[in-house]
Amino acid sequence: MSNETNTIGLLVGSRRKNSFNRQLASLARTMLEEKGQKVEMIDWLDVPFFSQDDEFPTPEAVKKVRDEVMGCSVIWIFTPQYNGQIPGAEKNLLDWLSRGLEPGAGREQTAAYGRKVMITSAGGRAAGAGVIRNMTLLCKAMGMDVIGSAGLALSPESWGSDDVMKTPGVKEMLEGQIDTLLG
């Protein structure tokens, strides 16, 4: 069910324009492209709320995201943590990706099934531990292959400036994940 290439899809779970996780994804994109990798930012903000009543015909925004996901060999999710959980809008997207591409399609016939996934979260002192745990469980339930995860506890300087780079070790963390991803 795959038409994947060697493209790495970056999916940011935050809707905020300058979120810390969006900043991480942007830096990861630059680092990957410097290594000659093809990278695509997956734009999902137009995806409607899931309802089985609206599943077929599939909304155009959902088709677009599914095609982008199926065109990637790896999906790298950058997710914030809301009360230790996956943000609602991001969870909604993943629900759409877990559904069959055609009426009556099985679990193996989804945009997500069999995809490799990397998970990253920037957040408070817990470094996104709750969302990483929950995202890992969800991705595995969707039939995805979780190849790695990492959390970043943002420094007070980052919180105060809205700049993820004010936290020590950002590039090193991403380099470790990139090594895992490309390894």
Protein Blocks (a to p, Z undefined) as FASTA:
>chain_A
ZZcdfbdcdddfbfbfkbfklmmmmmmmmmmmmnopacddddfklpccddfklmpccdfk
lmmmmmmmmmpfbdcdddddeehiacfklmmmmmmmmpcfbghiafklcfkgopacdddd
dddfnnommmmmmmmmmmmmnopacfbdcdddddfklmmnopaklpghklmmmmmmmmmm
mZZ
